[in-house]
């Protein structure tokens, strides 16, 4: 049984190829993870805008069904909205 000696240059070439493949794989994984994280942050930051736009198309009956209790509190006279900014302040003794 004879042992075949490998050429040192061939061994060196195989090691370099293996290291290069591992390095490229790690680089691709790093890029993929960074892209996924950036995509998640993009969705999180855009979600309020998307929800605001989609809720602006609600009809008055849907608004009354979903937010009826909120508007009922302001219409009961317990709170008054000042200056159109949505600032709620309690009304005392029926005076403004």
N, C-alpha and C positions, 0 to 999 in steps of 0.2 A: 504494500500500500504506500503509494508515494503522495506526499503532501505537495500540493501545487502552491508555490509562492506567488502572491499577487504583486503586481508592479506597484511600487509606492506612488507613482503618479496617478494610477487608476484609483487607488484608495483615496488619495487626496481629492481627486475630481469628484468621487462619489460623496465625500464628506461635504464639499462645497455645495454640491447640488442639493443635498439634504438640508443643509443650513439655510440655503436660499429659499427653498420651498417652505420651511418652517417660518422664516422671516416674512415671506409674502403672505402666508396664511394668517399670521398674527396681525399683520398690517390690514388685511381685508376685514378681519373680525373687528378690529378697532374702528375702522371706517364705518362698518355696518352698525356697531353699537352707537357711535356718535350720531349717525343719521337717524337712528330710531329715537334717541333721546331728543334730538332737535325736532323731529316730527311730533313727538308727544307734547313738547312745550308749545309748538305751533298750534296744535289742536286745543290745548288748554287756554291759550291766550285768545284764540279766535272764537271759542265757544260762546262767551257772553255777547259778542257782536252778532253771531248767527242767531242766538236765541232772541235777542232784542228785535232783529229784523223780522223773524218769523212770528213773534208775538204781536208785531204791529199790524198784521193782517187779520187779527181777530175781529169778529163782528161784535156788535154791542151786546147781543145776547150771551155770547161766550164770555165777554168781560164781566157781565153781571153774574153769570154762573160761577166763574172762578174767583172774582174779587168782590163779590157782593157784600160780604161781611166788612171788608175794609171801607167801602164807600158808605155802608150803613152807619158806621161809627162817626164818620165826618158829617153826615146829614142829620144826625140825631140832635145836634145842638151842643153836644159835650165838647166838641173841638171845632175850631174855626181855622181855615186855611188863610194865611196872610200873604199878600203881595205876589201870588202866583208861583212862589218858589216851593210850595209844598210844606211850609213850616207849620206844624200843628201846635197850637197853644190852647190850653184849657180856657173855657169861658166861665167866669165866676159871676154869680148872681145875675145872669142874663145880660151883662154889659160886655162891651167889646174891649 
